[in-house]
Amino acid sequence: MESRRQDARSRSPGADKQIAFAGVGVDFGATKLFSDVTFTIAPGERWGIVGRNGTGKTTLFRLLTGDLEPTRGSIARAPRLRVSLLEQHRDYGAATTVWEAAAGELAELLALEQSLVEQAANLAHDSSPRALAQYGEDLERFEREGGYAVTARIDAVLHGLEFDPAQARVTPLSALSGGELGRLGLARQMMSTADVLLLDEPTNHLDLETTRWLEQYLAASERTVLLVSHDRAFLSATVDHVLHLEGGTATPYSAGYTDFVAQRAERRLAQQRAFEQQQRTIAHEQDYIARNIAGQNSKQAKGRRRRLERLPRLSPVIGAEGTMALRFEVADRGGDQVVTAKNVSVAIGARTLVERFSGTLKRTDVVGLIGRNGAGKSTLLRALLGEHPIQSGELRVGTSISSGYYRQDMSQVPLDRTLYEVIEDLRPKWERGPIQGHLGRFGFSGQEVLRRADSLSGGERARLALAILMLSRANLLILDEPTNHLDVESIEALEDAIEEYDGTVILVSHDRALLRALTTRIWILHERHMTEFAGGFAEWEEVSTERGHAAAVRAAEEQALRRVHEHQRVAPPSKSDPRKELRVAQREL
């Protein structure tokens, strides 16, 4: 749904608010999804919607667009409020090229631009008052709606999302991959004229550089944004409010994501202390009642029992319950030299992806492999595993090295088997109890274990893929975008498991928080060449930022000095003063 105009008769949430939820609850049949959700959204706020998979984040978006009515409570919207939600199945209307699809709602403005060109040409033959009035009216509308900048805006967004704007004008939609279609849908939404943008996992198809661009774009935007994301670094950089869905309700926080994490921890600690105090009080009262209910203090005991029965019970704190119990163990320590590459080149057909790569992977390394989408990272991983032939060079795997591979497309999950059968196939000697116990560690219980894998959601399939990987007991883990379908709590469980793992890891991820927490070295794949950085991702970010800033300063200095010299070529001859040149250059900067 590209843009939805709310009915002007909708009850207004207040002059300074766009949307207000009051006691909202949603039931699906006998199942209560959430209740008592109350919060307000003001213009220009950026909200992060966080919570475990299945807590109602997608349902909340449907409530915001008006596609779903709440079972209880009310939702007030500002009159004529326009809300844009990027849906999984996109309809690009009559658009045939990438550029036309990105233009979206602005197609009407672009058509007006073409009409103005034609009207201007016709005025040479027909300058009647009616023709002049029509031209003036259309021109005034074109200027009012920002028509002069619209083409540049579309080009800038396409470029930021890794499309060549010139090529986009002739590239048919049918030529795009799934990831490219995801980025195109995001570009189209950025060009929407809506007041409120709803972004559902917007970084899923983005590499690190493009994710940074999106952060900057959203930071500069004056529109209201609500986003669902599992990318903790992205949330920290973009949102100023958080709505946390947990325990059948939602709690709003007027804070950025980093502060939310701290406030949530404090809130949980206070709740836990209150719960424990109440449990002690209940135990004390129950002991008194049991000792005195039949004695001479029977009246007091009965009074205490009535008060105890009326006491509102506090719930235990929702914390680790339901989180994956993930632990990677190794069956064999393996050698210290895990993988050695000498002048290795990797290609697909005639296209070379990696050229003359030399490097060594040592035991307990956690190497972050980063690079643009399509650079060849996944192909290189398959080459390291022996699944893809190398074009040239030498690749050696160390003694007693066994590998476990988490594939980005999760194709290691056999879709025609039930969850129970998947684990039974890998552990044929296990009986029912251990199989169900293993699946239970990943949130699958009861009759769920009899579901076929092809019925699972993306998040459920990711958890099953990790359940399979855990059984490998490999001393080399190769993880290709393992966080794509996981919620934040599951990502944190994965992070803890890797941190405690006594093996070697190659990690491809756009999750900067994960990379910062775990990596000991970085491999950067850029334009076929691999560069190794002897430090973690956080250090690499700092160094690359400094280098980027220094390069920008050098370029600006060179440009300023060129202007000085150009000025000297057209100015009257004079004695050159290098110090004066430098001062002029500094003023230019």
C-alpha positions, 0 to 999 in steps of 0.5 A: 500500500503506497499511500493511504489517506485517512477519512477527514471525519476520523476523530482527531488525536489533538493539534500536536499529535498525528496518531493516538492509541487508547487502550487498544487490544487485538484478538484473533478468535480466542487468542489475545495478541495484545491489550491495553496499548496506549501511546501517541505519535507526534509529527517528525518523531521516529519510532522503533517498534521492537519485540520478539517475532509473533508479538504483533509488530505487523498487526500494529502496522495494519492498525496504523494504516487502518486496514485492521480495526482493534477489538478493543480501544480506539485509534484517533488519526489527524484529518487527511493523514497519509500513511505509507506502508511498504508491503511484501507483494508490491504493485508498481502499476503501469511502471515498466522501468526501475526509474518509473517504479521508483517515481511512484506517486510522483509520476503525476508530477512528472506527467505535469512537467511533460505537459508544461513542455508541450504547452510551452511549445504550443504557446508559439502558435496559441497564446490565447488568454485561456492557453496562457491561464492554463499554463500559468495555473499548471506552472504554479502547481508544478513549482508549489509541489517541488517539481523542479527538484523531483528528478534530482530527488529520484536520482539521489534516492536511487543512487543512495540505494545502489542503483545507477539512475541513468541505467534505471531509466532503461532497466526493466523491472523483470531484470531485477533480483529479489534483493534489488526489488526490495531496494526498489520498493524502499526507494519508491516509499522514500519518494512517497508523499505520505506524512507517516512512513512505516518501514518493515525491516528496511535494512534486510536487502542493504549492505553496510554502506547503503544502510548508513545512507538510509540512516542519514536520509531518515535523520534529515527527513522531517516526516514521521517514521515508524520502523520495525528492525532487528538491526540494533545499530540502525535503531540506535542511529535513527529512532528517538522513541521506542515501542516495546511489544512484550507480554501481551501489551506494549510499553512506549519509551520516550528515548532512543534505542540505546537509552531504551535498553538501559531503561528496560533493564532498570524497569525489569529489575524493579519489577523483579524486586517487586515480584520477589517481595510479593512472593515473600509476603504471600509465603509468609501469609500462607504460613500464618494461615496454615498455622492458625486457621483451626486455632484460637486465631482462626478469625484473624487467619480467615481475614488474612486469607480473604485479603490474600485472595483479593491481592492482585498478583504481580507477574514474573518478569519476562526475560530469558523465557522463550529465548533460544538456548543456543550453544556451539560445541566442538567435537574436535579441537582441530589444528591452529592453521584453519584455512590458508589461501595463496593467490586465490581467484574466484569467478562465476563464468567469465566474471572474476569476483575475487582476485589473487586473495592471500590470507590465513584463518587461525583457530579462534579467529572471528573474521568479519567478511564485508563488502557490497551486495553482489561483490562475491562474498557468498561465492567466496564462502562456498569456495572456502568450503570446496563447494565452488571451484577456485579459478587459480591459486592454492587453498589449503584446509588445516588438519581435522577441520570440520565446518558448519555452514549457515546459508543466507537462503537457509537452503540447508533446511529440508522443506519436505520434512517435519521439524521432528524428522529434520532432527531425527535424520541428523540424530537417528539414535536419539529417541523422542525425548532428546529430539523434542528437547533439542527443538524446545531449545529453539522455541518449538514445543508440543505439536509444533514439532510435527509441522513441515518445514515449508510451513515455517515463517522466515524467523522460525526457519532461521531458528531451525537452521540454527538448531541444525547448525548446533548439531554439527559440532564443527570447529569452523562455523561459516555464517552468511547473514545469520541475523536476517530473520531473527528478532533482537533477543534471538540475535543476542542469544546468537551473539552470546553463543559465538562469544563462548564458542571455542572454534573459528568463525567467518561471519558475513553480516550487515549487523554492525552491533554483532560485528562490533561485539565479536570480530577479531579481524576484518576481510574487506572485499572491494572490486575483486580485491581483498584487504585484511584489517588486523583488528575488530569491526569497531576499530575498522569503522573508526579508521575508515571514518578517519581515512574517509575524512582525511581523503575528503579534506585532501580533495577539498584542499586540492580543489581550493588550490586549483581555484587559486591557480585558476584565478592567478591565470586570469588575474594580472601578473603578481609575485606568488606568495605560498603563505597567501595561497594557503590562507586563500585555500583555507578560506575556500575550505 
